[in-house]
Amino acid sequence: MEQNLTMKDKKEDVFKAYEQLLAKYKEKEKAAKSVDKEAEVKKVAEDTVVKKATAYTVEGIVKGLANLKLDLSKTLTDLSDKLIAEAN
């Protein structure tokens, strides 16, 4: 609630108006800091993702997929052998 102060206003009125303005200023400052902090956190997260992505190569990805395929094949073979042993 803003009010126009004049020279005839009492000291208390001026002080109340000052306190209101100060409270509004602090609220806006706090909101601006939280927005800045969120943007900074987001930028750090994006930078981390970019750094991880640049570490990957086509060769590394293909090798990783091949290893996964071998592990899966081995696991399925082991399970198959166990099921056959149980059936007999």
VENMO-V341640 format. One record per residue. N is the residue number from 1. RES is the residue in three letters. D_CENTER is the distance of its C-alpha to the mean C-alpha in Angstrom with 2 decimals. Layout:
N,RES,D_CENTER + N,RES,D_CENTER
This chain:
1,MET,36.76 + 2,GLU,37.97 + 3,GLN,41.60 + 4,ASN,43.87 + 5,LEU,45.53 + 6,THR,49.05 + 7,MET,51.26 + 8,LYS,52.91 + 9,ASP,49.81 + 10,LYS,49.84 + 11,LYS,47.79 + 12,GLU,45.90 + 13,ASP,44.92 + 14,VAL,43.67 + 15,PHE,41.69 + 16,LYS,40.12 + 17,ALA,39.14 + 18,TYR,37.65 + 19,GLU,35.60 + 20,GLN,34.30 + 21,LEU,33.33 + 22,LEU,31.65 + 23,ALA,29.62 + 24,LYS,28.51 + 25,TYR,27.62 + 26,LYS,25.53 + 27,GLU,23.68 + 28,LYS,22.94 + 29,GLU,21.96 + 30,LYS,19.51 + 31,ALA,17.92 + 32,ALA,17.79 + 33,LYS,16.15 + 34,SER,13.31 + 35,VAL,12.80 + 36,ASP,13.10 + 37,LYS,10.65 + 38,GLU,7.86 + 39,ALA,9.21 + 40,GLU,9.43 + 41,VAL,5.94 + 42,LYS,5.37 + 43,LYS,8.76 + 44,VAL,8.46 + 45,ALA,6.24 + 46,GLU,8.89 + 47,ASP,11.56 + 48,THR,11.06 + 49,VAL,11.47 + 50,VAL,14.38 + 51,LYS,15.96 + 52,LYS,16.01 + 53,ALA,17.41 + 54,THR,20.05 + 55,ALA,21.24 + 56,TYR,22.32 + 57,THR,25.82 + 58,VAL,27.90 + 59,GLU,30.19 + 60,GLY,27.55 + 61,ILE,26.16 + 62,VAL,29.74 + 63,LYS,30.68 + 64,GLY,27.79 + 65,LEU,28.81 + 66,ALA,32.41 + 67,ASN,31.70 + 68,LEU,29.93 + 69,LYS,32.93 + 70,LEU,35.35 + 71,ASP,33.66 + 72,LEU,33.65 + 73,SER,37.27 + 74,LYS,38.30 + 75,THR,36.73 + 76,LEU,38.41 + 77,THR,41.67 + 78,ASP,41.51 + 79,LEU,40.92 + 80,SER,43.73 + 81,ASP,46.04 + 82,LYS,45.31 + 83,LEU,46.00 + 84,ILE,49.22 + 85,ALA,50.26 + 86,GLU,49.70 + 87,ALA,51.64 + 88,ASN,54.59
